[in-house]
Amino acid sequence: MKRENELVLHQTGMRVIRRMCGVKLRDKLSCVELRQPLGIEDIMKVLVVHRNRSCCYGHVLAQDDDDWVKSVTSEAKGAKRRGWPRKMWKEIVDKDMDD
């Protein structure tokens, strides 16, 4: 993503957050002060995580089928544990791709 697009995305996000809080720009509150009560993360941090995850996934797909990295990321082997099933890395990446 270009730096210009990141800047526009950040500005738009902050504009929405200020509107949600009922704060004007001239009140000069920092981004952290506005995001913290709402429990909202910085959009750029979230995008970087998703971008890095999808980049790594491309490298994993390029590996041979008998490579240990590809076998670790595919299916869980062994007995099923009690409780809620654990999230697999592939499921998370697939969800990122859908978003």
Helices and strands as residue ranges (DSSP letters): H 3-21, G 25-27, H 31-38, H 43-62, H 68-73, H 89-98
